[in-house]
Amino acid sequence: MITILKIAKTSFITLVLGVLLVISYNFSHVMLQSYGLSEKPLTFNRVLCHSSWKWESLNFNVSRRTKLFLKLKDFFWDQHTLSLPLPYGTMGSKLILQKILATLTNSDMPGIVDSLKCRSCVVVGNGISNKNSSLGDVINKYDVVIRLNNAPVRGYEEDVGNKTTMRFFYPESASYNPIVHNQPDTLMVLVPFKQEDLSWLNWIVHNEKRVMKGFWRPPPLVWLGELNQLRILDPFFMYSTATHLLQIPIFDKTATTKNPFHPTTGILAVYVALNYCDVVHLAGFGYPRKDDPEQLIHYYGHNTMKDMVHSYHNLIHEVQALRRLEDSGAILHLRPNS
């Protein structure tokens, strides 16, 4: 009789433990999907990669092109397909690109990221919604963290984390000392909008004479970043962002406006992530209402909506595009306490 009671007691304990394990697993699964949070990166990736949506469901062309950066061989035996000027092609810039790329010895993503079967990525925007969000620990869990321009990290870790895999920038948004707000292995990815942007990079790489003409804001005359961490984004992605995602007319010789609209660095980074990553989440995207010109737009600094009045970006198209992406399940916005 005592033996039977012991067996029954053991079976009951086993059953309870089993139920608790199932509940714990289901709860963890839901929390991971909601927050993108896990103690183990492998579990984190595996859960995030169990996505039900398909790339084919998107109503624009995502090529799933995972070679992101220009290489020297692109201008020799590989034919570059975009016969357009910057920012949509390399026409008129091939000689200076050859000179720069001949000095940059690496044009790839880190092997540890490139070899992942499933890449979880988060694009961290600079929007005011990041302020007091407490998303820092969540952001640090992703395989790839993409940041934009000169957005600071130090002092804001609780809200935006401190991991940075890639930082997209252009000369006017460059920091003279990128080590301050980036990790030593962060890839600094130049997005060339105009010929002067490549001229600036050429000064930096070859220490040539600085000419400040052609910039809307003075770029740093000295750049203390590591050249082996420097990359140049292939203009293919800017072209595809404009034509496939935003569906805005690109600059050409027949353009009727002197200053045509170009995609922002943020929406460009989202499109790059859709090509390279298997899971794409966003934090800090979106602008405040236009009817409040004094509203701050960044989680740092003092820029307001009135600073966007003369922007060469079509923000309406970008908001609509992000909404389509979220509705299709291609991206997920991380929000505080979501």
SVG drawing of the C-alpha trace seen along z (x, -y; Angstrom):
<svg xmlns="http://www.w3.org/2000/svg" viewBox="-2 -76 49 78">
<polyline fill="none" stroke="black" stroke-width="0.4" points="0.0,0.0 2.8,-2.4 4.5,-1.5 1.4,-2.3 1.1,-5.7 4.7,-6.5 4.2,-5.7 1.0,-7.8 2.8,-10.7 5.7,-10.5 3.4,-10.3 1.4,-13.4 4.7,-15.4 5.8,-14.4 2.5,-15.4 2.6,-18.8 6.2,-19.4 5.2,-18.5 2.2,-20.9 4.5,-23.7 7.0,-23.1 4.4,-23.3 3.0,-26.5 6.5,-27.9 7.3,-27.1 4.1,-28.6 4.5,-31.7 8.1,-32.1 7.1,-31.6 4.5,-34.4 6.9,-36.7 9.6,-36.1 7.3,-36.9 6.1,-40.1 9.3,-41.4 12.1,-39.7 13.7,-38.8 15.6,-35.7 18.4,-34.7 19.9,-32.5 20.5,-33.9 19.9,-30.5 16.4,-30.2 15.7,-33.8 16.6,-33.3 14.8,-30.0 11.5,-31.4 11.7,-34.6 12.4,-32.7 9.1,-30.7 7.3,-33.4 4.2,-32.7 4.5,-35.4 6.2,-34.9 8.4,-37.2 6.3,-36.6 3.3,-38.3 4.9,-41.7 3.6,-44.0 7.1,-45.2 10.3,-43.5 12.6,-42.4 15.5,-40.8 17.0,-39.2 20.3,-40.5 22.7,-39.9 25.9,-41.5 25.5,-44.9 28.7,-46.8 30.6,-47.9 33.7,-45.9 36.6,-46.8 35.8,-44.0 32.4,-45.6 34.2,-48.0 36.3,-45.4 34.9,-42.0 31.5,-42.5 29.2,-44.9 27.4,-47.3 23.8,-47.4 22.8,-50.9 23.8,-53.5 22.6,-56.4 24.4,-59.1 24.5,-59.1 22.6,-58.3 21.1,-55.6 24.1,-54.5 27.8,-54.8 27.8,-56.7 30.4,-59.5 31.8,-58.1 33.7,-55.0 37.2,-56.4 37.0,-57.8 35.3,-54.7 38.1,-52.6 40.7,-54.7 38.9,-54.4 38.0,-50.7 41.6,-49.9 42.5,-51.1 39.6,-49.5 40.7,-45.9 37.4,-44.4 34.0,-44.8 32.0,-42.1 29.8,-41.6 31.5,-39.8 31.6,-36.1 29.9,-35.2 26.8,-37.1 27.0,-36.1 27.0,-32.4 23.8,-32.5 21.0,-30.5 18.5,-33.0 19.5,-36.6 17.4,-38.6 17.8,-42.3 16.6,-45.6 16.8,-49.0 17.0,-51.6 15.6,-54.9 16.3,-58.2 12.7,-59.1 11.4,-60.6 9.5,-57.3 12.8,-55.8 12.9,-58.2 12.1,-56.4 11.2,-53.2 13.5,-50.9 14.1,-48.9 17.9,-48.8 18.2,-45.2 15.8,-44.0 17.7,-45.7 21.0,-44.2 19.6,-40.7 19.4,-40.9 22.1,-39.5 22.3,-42.7 21.7,-46.2 21.6,-49.0 21.8,-52.6 21.5,-55.8 23.7,-58.9 25.2,-60.4 22.6,-59.2 24.3,-58.8 24.4,-55.6 26.5,-56.6 24.2,-57.9 21.1,-56.4 21.8,-52.7 18.7,-51.9 16.5,-53.1 18.5,-52.2 21.1,-49.6 24.8,-49.8 25.3,-47.1 25.9,-48.4 26.6,-46.1 26.3,-48.7 25.9,-52.5 24.6,-54.1 25.9,-57.7 26.8,-60.4 29.5,-63.1 27.2,-65.7 26.0,-63.2 29.4,-61.8 31.1,-62.0 34.8,-62.8 35.3,-60.2 33.0,-57.2 34.5,-55.2 32.6,-57.3 29.1,-55.9 30.1,-52.7 31.8,-49.4 35.3,-48.7 33.9,-46.2 31.0,-48.4 30.8,-48.7 30.7,-52.3 28.6,-52.3 28.8,-55.4 25.6,-56.1 26.8,-58.4 24.1,-60.8 26.3,-63.0 29.7,-63.2 31.0,-65.4 30.3,-62.5 32.8,-60.3 35.3,-63.3 35.0,-63.6 35.7,-59.9 38.7,-60.1 40.2,-62.9 39.8,-60.7 41.2,-57.6 44.2,-59.3 44.6,-62.4 44.2,-64.7 43.3,-68.4 39.9,-69.2 37.4,-71.2 34.2,-72.1 32.1,-73.2 28.9,-71.2 27.9,-70.2 24.8,-71.5 26.6,-71.3 30.4,-71.1 31.5,-67.5 34.3,-66.6 37.7,-67.4 39.3,-64.6 37.7,-61.2 39.2,-58.9 37.4,-55.7 39.2,-52.5 39.5,-52.0 39.1,-48.3 35.6,-48.9 34.6,-51.3 32.1,-50.2 30.3,-51.9 26.7,-50.8 25.8,-49.7 23.6,-52.3 21.4,-49.5 19.6,-49.6 18.9,-53.3 17.5,-52.8 15.3,-49.9 14.1,-51.7 12.9,-54.7 11.4,-52.7 10.1,-49.5 9.3,-50.5 8.4,-54.3 7.5,-54.4 8.8,-57.9 10.4,-59.3 14.2,-59.2 16.5,-61.9 17.4,-62.0 18.2,-64.5 14.5,-65.2 13.7,-65.9 11.6,-69.0 12.5,-69.8 15.9,-71.1 16.0,-69.1 14.1,-65.9 13.0,-63.7 15.4,-61.0 14.7,-58.2 15.8,-58.9 18.7,-56.9 16.1,-55.3 13.8,-53.9 16.9,-52.8 18.2,-50.9 14.8,-49.1 15.0,-48.1 18.6,-46.8 17.4,-44.8 14.6,-43.3 17.1,-42.0 19.7,-40.8 17.8,-39.7 15.2,-37.0 13.5,-38.9 13.2,-42.7 12.1,-44.7 12.1,-48.5 12.5,-50.9 12.2,-54.6 10.5,-55.2 7.8,-57.7 7.5,-61.5 5.2,-63.6 2.3,-65.5 3.1,-68.2 0.7,-70.6 3.1,-70.9 6.3,-72.5 7.9,-72.7 7.6,-69.0 11.0,-67.3 11.7,-64.6 14.7,-62.8 15.3,-61.0 18.4,-63.2 19.1,-66.9 16.8,-69.7 15.6,-69.3 11.9,-69.9 9.4,-69.3 10.0,-72.8 13.5,-71.6 11.9,-69.1 10.2,-71.8 12.9,-72.0 13.7,-68.3 14.3,-66.6 12.4,-63.5 8.9,-62.5 7.8,-61.5 4.2,-60.7 5.4,-58.0 7.7,-56.6 5.0,-56.4 2.7,-54.7 5.4,-52.2 6.2,-51.3 2.5,-50.8 2.2,-48.4 5.2,-46.5 3.8,-46.2 0.4,-45.1 2.0,-42.4 4.0,-41.1 7.3,-41.9 8.4,-44.1 7.4,-44.6 7.6,-47.9 9.0,-47.4 7.1,-49.6 7.5,-50.3 5.5,-47.7 4.1,-46.2"/>
</svg>
